[in-house]
Amino acid sequence: MSAITNFGTILRELRKLRELTQEDLALRTDRSVDAVSQWERGVYWPNFETLVRLGKALDVPVRVFFQEGNLTQAEERAMLEIQAGVILSGLTDSDLRVAIEQLKALAKRTQSAS
């Protein structure tokens, strides 16, 4: 999958995660609904200023849009990892430490069951 298609998939999933329509996102970024649609379909890249606006509108760091991975092979897994990253990025440092310890315990339990 191309990087632009990957970006579009991530953008669409983040928009849906935030329960926004394309129109909502267009209003929040001062862009057209057509532009949002074209980004999500991988037709065009937004410029840097728009990437920053998208990040603010979706409450995510811009780097989230550039997650690596082949979404065609494991799209659901990739989207879950992106969602987890978004949630983790919104935590305080203290809560993030707690979440990491919980994830470690869960991973240890999963390895023991294998």
Secondary structure, DSSP 8 states (H G I E B T S, - for coil): --HHHHHHHHHHHHHHHTT--HHHHHHHHT--HHHHHHHHTTS----HHHHHHHHHHHTS-GGGGG--S-HHHHHHHHHHHHHHHHHHHTS-HHHHHHHHHHHHHHHHHHHHH-
